[in-house]
Amino acid sequence: MDPIISIGEQAPNFQLYDLQRQIHRLEDLNGWIRVLYFWSAECDWCQRVDQELVPYQETWKDRVKVLLIASNANEPQK
């Protein structure tokens, strides 16, 4: 099991593929504030986060990158 990262600790570099098989690396966004949002359509809390997070994105657009990561392997790709 991976160790838990404490608040304020640097996240380890990792990479993920999107649905078009394009690779995305956390290190490619160095210099930005990065929000990693692990979501699932099956999670009721995710809908609440969407409603609260989306309005901030316009304000943050020049400083913050929000990475939406579907964390439920059972969800369809479309």
Residue pairs with C-beta under 8 A, 6 or more apart in sequence:
5 11
5 12
11 26
11 34
11 36
12 26
13 25
13 26
13 27
14 25
14 26
15 23
15 24
15 25
15 26
16 23
16 24
16 69
17 23
17 24
18 24
19 77
24 67
26 34
29 65
29 67
32 63
32 64
32 65
33 60
33 63
33 64
33 65
34 64
34 65
34 67
35 53
35 64
35 65
35 66
35 67
36 67
36 69
37 49
37 53
37 66
37 67
37 68
37 69
38 69
38 71
39 46
39 49
39 50
39 68
39 69
39 70
39 71
40 46
40 70
40 71
40 72
40 75
41 72
41 75
42 72
42 74
42 75
43 72
53 66
56 64
57 64
57 66
60 66
